[in-house]
Amino acid sequence: MIDDELIINGFCSFDEHITKEYFYGYCRKAYDIFDHKYQLSNKTGLDFYSLAHEYYISLLIHEFKPLLDRPRGMKLSTWMINGFRFVVLDALKAYNKEFAQLSDSSADDVLEYIRSTDYEEGMMQQVVDAASMHYKNDHVMQEIVRLVLFEGYPQKDVAEMIHLTPAAVNQRYKKMMDEFITPYVVENYSEGLYQGALYEFEAREVEMDYAPAPLCGIKARFSIGGLAKTSADMVHTRITPDEITALKANEIFVFGSNLRGYHAGGAAYVARMKFGAVMGNGDGIQGQSYAIPTMQGGVETIKPYVDKFLDYAGEHPDKDFLVTRIGCGIAGFSPSEIAPLFRKALHMHNVWLPADFIDILSN
């Protein structure tokens, strides 16, 4: 354990090792505390990375002043857990507001969808099992799940069965639909239910005829103009250099950003200072750089932006795109989490990848 002031200095200097160990470490402790209290992990958009990244961006915008100005004698971990609490409360307000709009008619739509669709065999059983587990300590709610959701009894009949008033059953039913069923169905089956209106992300895996074996063992670094070939079938491997200080006229620096476009550290800072990245622009081409947002949630929230980038690169074959280790610095992800998003790039002649991404994709 190092001194709190050294930790804050590490945050301010964008030291990725200190950021990963201490910022995300303290946020993980805070998340576990508030997850127990508010069941965050069961709510769409309130996963660990979504909230931790939101907290980080908030601190970044204020140049970490909230941490620098903490009361004398207050431990940094305690102060950060308290700060994380406000992020959680704000996110819960937004979540409740969003799903309040879904609560009545949309709850009926969700139930009808579960009962009628052939989208995936066993959907009803899966939803019921998940809800029963969620309410494992609430016998009455489990009965409502079984009788109303699974067996389809009218609420007034269920009220007689479990000796509650119809109003009490209705109140619990609405709570169940708002609190768990609707978010669960939206998150797991949203493509069929809302046709992407609520969540504009691609859930499909990229299908491709890819045989990884020829690339195994290729670990060498090459200069920007370098090209590696296997003796067996001359597979071209383009590897992004560890450090890029200049670009050729046709080269684009691809970096990890945040949606607010606050390019203050790591590769984003390099992109802003050297390659035309614009403060306030967190997505897409800008100058000789291309921003891919990585700090808005989990890996699944990054995939749509990577897919968008790969489409852009495919539409501009005259440009060479040098992909840095996006998401693997202060965003807190590992190469094994990010690299699979770029599998399609292995067959693109103008997209360069970090060596460790290629190593992962080759195994």
C-alpha positions in Angstrom: 0.0 0.0 0.0 1.4 3.4 -0.9 0.7 6.8 0.5 -2.7 8.4 -0.4 -0.9 11.5 -1.9 1.2 9.3 -4.2 -2.0 7.5 -5.3 -3.7 10.9 -6.2 -0.5 12.0 -8.0 -0.7 8.7 -10.0 -4.3 9.6 -10.9 -3.4 13.1 -11.9 -0.4 11.9 -14.0 -2.6 9.1 -15.6 -0.5 6.3 -14.3 -2.4 3.3 -15.6 -1.0 0.9 -13.1 -2.0 3.1 -10.1 -5.4 3.9 -11.7 -6.2 0.2 -12.3 -5.0 -0.9 -8.8 -6.3 1.9 -6.6 -9.1 3.8 -8.5 -10.8 0.7 -9.8 -9.9 -1.2 -6.6 -11.6 1.4 -4.4 -14.5 1.6 -6.8 -14.9 -2.1 -6.7 -15.2 -2.0 -2.8 -17.8 0.8 -3.1 -19.7 -1.0 -5.8 -19.9 -4.2 -3.7 -21.3 -2.1 -0.8 -24.0 -0.4 -2.9 -24.8 -3.4 -5.0 -25.8 -5.2 -1.8 -28.0 -2.3 -0.9 -29.5 -1.4 -4.2 -29.1 -4.6 -6.3 -27.1 -2.6 -8.9 -25.9 -5.6 -10.9 -29.5 -6.6 -11.7 -30.2 -3.2 -13.3 -29.4 -2.3 -16.9 -26.6 0.3 -17.2 -25.7 0.1 -13.5 -22.9 -2.5 -13.9 -19.5 -1.9 -12.3 -17.7 -0.4 -15.3 -20.5 1.9 -16.2 -20.5 3.5 -12.8 -16.7 3.5 -12.2 -16.1 5.1 -15.6 -18.8 7.7 -14.9 -17.0 8.5 -11.6 -13.6 8.7 -13.3 -14.8 11.0 -16.0 -16.4 13.3 -13.4 -13.1 13.4 -11.5 -11.1 14.0 -14.7 -13.3 16.9 -15.8 -12.6 18.5 -12.4 -8.9 17.7 -12.6 -9.3 15.4 -9.5 -9.9 18.4 -7.3 -12.6 16.6 -5.3 -9.9 14.2 -4.1 -7.3 16.9 -3.6 -9.8 18.8 -1.4 -10.8 16.0 0.8 -11.0 16.8 4.6 -7.7 16.5 6.4 -7.3 13.1 8.0 -9.9 11.5 5.8 -8.6 8.3 4.1 -8.7 8.5 0.3 -10.5 5.1 0.1 -13.2 6.3 2.4 -13.6 9.6 0.6 -13.8 7.9 -2.8 -16.4 5.4 -1.6 -18.5 8.4 -0.4 -18.0 10.1 -3.8 -19.0 6.9 -5.6 -22.2 6.9 -3.6 -23.3 10.1 -5.3 -22.6 8.6 -8.7 -24.8 5.6 -7.8 -27.6 7.7 -6.5 -27.6 9.9 -9.7 -27.6 6.7 -11.8 -30.4 5.2 -9.8 -32.5 8.3 -10.4 -31.9 8.1 -14.1 -32.7 4.4 -14.1 -35.9 4.8 -12.2 -37.0 7.6 -14.5 -36.4 5.6 -17.6 -38.2 2.5 -16.4 -41.1 4.4 -14.8 -42.0 5.2 -18.4 -42.1 1.4 -19.1 -44.0 0.4 -16.0 -47.6 0.2 -17.0 -48.4 -0.5 -20.6 -44.9 -1.6 -21.4 -45.0 -4.1 -18.5 -48.0 -5.6 -20.3 -46.1 -5.6 -23.6 -43.2 -7.4 -21.9 -45.4 -10.1 -20.5 -47.2 -10.6 -23.8 -43.9 -10.8 -25.5 -42.6 -13.4 -23.1 -45.7 -15.5 -23.5 -46.2 -15.3 -27.3 -42.7 -15.0 -28.9 -40.8 -17.9 -30.4 -37.6 -15.7 -30.2 -35.9 -18.2 -28.0 -37.1 -21.6 -26.7 -37.6 -21.6 -23.0 -37.7 -17.9 -22.6 -40.6 -18.0 -20.1 -38.9 -20.6 -17.9 -35.6 -18.7 -18.0 -37.3 -15.4 -16.9 -39.3 -17.2 -14.2 -36.1 -18.9 -12.9 -34.2 -15.6 -12.9 -37.0 -13.8 -11.1 -37.4 -16.6 -8.5 -33.7 -16.4 -7.8 -33.8 -12.6 -7.5 -36.6 -12.9 -5.0 -35.3 -16.0 -3.2 -35.8 -14.3 0.2 -39.3 -13.1 -0.5 -41.8 -16.0 -0.5 -44.8 -13.8 -1.4 -43.0 -12.3 -4.5 -42.0 -15.9 -5.5 -45.7 -16.9 -5.4 -46.6 -13.9 -7.6 -43.9 -14.9 -10.0 -45.2 -18.4 -10.2 -48.9 -17.8 -10.3 -49.2 -14.5 -12.3 -46.2 -14.7 -14.6 -45.8 -18.4 -15.2 -49.3 -19.9 -14.7 -51.2 -16.8 -15.9 -53.7 -16.5 -13.1 -55.6 -13.1 -12.8 -54.2 -11.0 -10.0 -57.5 -11.0 -8.1 -57.5 -14.8 -8.0 -53.9 -14.8 -6.8 -54.9 -12.4 -4.1 -57.4 -14.9 -2.8 -54.9 -17.8 -3.0 -52.2 -16.0 -1.0 -54.5 -14.1 1.3 -53.6 -10.5 0.2 -55.8 -7.8 -1.1 -55.9 -7.3 -4.9 -54.3 -3.9 -4.5 -51.4 -5.5 -2.6 -50.9 -8.1 -5.2 -51.0 -5.5 -8.0 -48.5 -3.3 -6.1 -46.1 -6.2 -5.8 -46.6 -7.3 -9.4 -45.8 -3.8 -10.7 -42.8 -3.7 -8.5 -41.6 -7.0 -9.9 -42.1 -5.9 -13.5 -40.4 -2.5 -12.9 -37.6 -3.7 -10.7 -36.6 -6.9 -12.4 -38.7 -8.5 -15.2 -38.7 -5.5 -17.6 -35.0 -4.7 -17.2 -34.1 -8.4 -17.5 -36.1 -8.9 -20.7 -34.9 -5.7 -22.2 -31.3 -6.6 -21.5 -31.5 -10.2 -22.7 -34.1 -10.1 -25.4 -34.2 -6.4 -26.5 -33.7 -7.1 -30.2 -37.1 -8.7 -30.5 -38.9 -6.6 -28.0 -37.9 -3.0 -28.8 -36.2 -3.5 -32.2 -33.2 -1.5 -30.9 -35.2 1.6 -29.9 -33.9 1.5 -26.3 -30.5 0.1 -26.8 -28.7 0.7 -30.1 -26.0 -2.0 -29.8 -25.3 -5.0 -31.9 -25.6 -8.3 -30.1 -24.5 -10.4 -33.1 -21.1 -12.0 -33.2 -19.0 -11.4 -36.3 -19.1 -14.5 -38.5 -16.1 -15.2 -40.5 -14.0 -17.9 -42.0 -10.9 -17.5 -39.9 -8.2 -20.0 -39.2 -6.0 -18.6 -36.5 -3.2 -21.2 -36.6 -0.9 -19.4 -39.2 -0.5 -16.4 -37.0 0.5 -18.3 -33.9 3.9 -17.3 -32.5 4.2 -14.0 -34.3 5.3 -11.6 -31.5 7.9 -9.3 -33.0 7.4 -5.5 -33.1 7.6 -3.7 -36.4 8.0 -0.1 -37.5 5.0 1.7 -38.9 6.0 0.8 -42.4 6.8 -2.8 -41.5 5.1 -6.0 -42.9 5.4 -9.5 -41.6 4.8 -12.7 -43.6 4.5 -16.3 -42.6 6.6 -18.6 -44.7 3.6 -21.0 -45.0 1.0 -18.8 -46.6 2.3 -15.2 -46.6 -0.3 -14.0 -44.1 0.3 -10.2 -43.6 0.4 -9.1 -40.0 0.4 -5.3 -39.3 1.5 -4.5 -35.8 1.0 -1.1 -34.2 4.3 0.2 -32.7 4.4 0.6 -29.0 5.1 4.3 -29.4 3.9 6.6 -32.1 5.3 10.1 -32.4 4.7 10.9 -36.0 2.4 9.8 -38.8 2.6 9.5 -42.6 0.0 11.5 -44.6 -2.2 8.4 -45.1 -2.0 7.1 -41.5 -4.7 7.5 -38.8 -4.0 7.2 -35.0 -6.8 5.2 -33.4 -7.2 5.8 -29.7 -9.6 5.1 -26.8 -11.7 8.0 -25.6 -14.7 8.9 -23.5 -18.0 10.0 -24.9 -17.5 13.5 -23.5 -14.3 13.9 -25.6 -12.2 14.8 -22.6 -8.8 13.9 -24.0 -6.6 14.5 -21.0 -4.5 11.4 -20.6 -2.8 8.4 -22.3 -3.2 7.9 -26.0 -6.1 10.4 -26.0 -3.7 13.2 -24.9 -1.3 12.2 -27.6 -4.1 12.3 -30.2 -5.1 15.8 -29.0 -1.6 17.2 -28.9 -0.2 15.6 -32.1 -2.9 14.2 -34.4 -5.9 16.6 -34.4 -8.2 15.1 -31.8 -10.7 17.7 -30.6 -11.8 18.3 -27.1 -15.5 17.6 -26.8 -15.5 15.0 -29.6 -15.4 11.5 -28.2 -16.3 9.4 -31.3 -15.0 9.1 -34.8 -12.6 10.7 -37.1 -10.9 14.0 -36.2 -7.8 15.2 -37.9 -5.4 12.3 -38.3 -7.0 10.4 -35.4 -10.0 8.3 -34.8 -11.7 8.1 -31.3 -13.3 4.9 -30.0 -15.2 5.5 -26.7 -14.2 2.9 -24.1 -15.4 4.5 -20.8 -19.2 4.3 -20.9 -19.7 0.8 -19.5 -18.7 -2.8 -20.0 -17.1 -4.3 -23.1 -20.5 -4.8 -24.7 -20.8 -1.0 -24.9 -17.5 -0.7 -26.7 -18.4 -3.2 -29.4 -20.7 -1.0 -31.4 -18.1 1.7 -31.7 -15.4 -0.8 -32.8 -17.8 -2.2 -35.4 -18.5 1.4 -36.6 -14.7 2.0 -36.8 -14.1 -1.2 -38.8 -16.8 -0.2 -41.2 -15.2 3.2 -41.6 -11.8 1.7 -42.2 -13.3 -0.6 -44.8 -14.8 2.4 -46.6 -11.4 4.1 -46.6 -8.9 1.6 -48.1 -6.5 4.4 -48.9 -5.8 5.0 -45.2 -3.8 3.0 -42.7 -5.4 2.8 -39.3 -3.0 2.3 -36.3 -5.0 0.9 -33.5 -3.5 1.6 -30.0 -4.3 -0.6 -26.9 -7.7 1.0 -26.6 -9.5 0.4 -23.2 -6.4 -1.2 -21.7 -5.0 1.9 -19.9 -7.1 4.0 -17.5 -10.3 2.4 -18.8 -9.3 -0.6 -16.8 -10.0 -3.5 -19.3 -7.5 -6.2 -20.2 -6.3 -7.0 -23.7 -8.1 -10.4 -23.5 -11.4 -8.5 -23.1 -10.8 -5.9 -25.9 -8.9 -7.9 -28.6 -11.8 -10.1 -29.6 -13.7 -7.0 -30.7 -11.1 -6.5 -33.5 -11.2 -10.1 -34.9 -12.5 -8.9 -38.2 -9.4 -6.5 -38.6 -7.1 -9.5 -39.0 -8.4 -9.7 -42.6 -8.3 -6.0 -43.3 -5.2 -4.8 -45.1 -5.3 -1.3 -43.7 -5.9 -1.9 -40.0 -2.9 -2.3 -37.7 -3.3 -3.9 -34.2 -1.2 -4.0 -31.0 1.0 -7.1 -30.8 -0.8 -8.4 -27.7 -4.1 -8.1 -29.5 -2.8 -10.2 -32.3 -1.3 -12.8 -29.9 -4.7 -13.2 -28.2 -6.5 -13.5 -31.5 -4.0 -16.1 -32.7 -4.6 -18.5 -29.9 
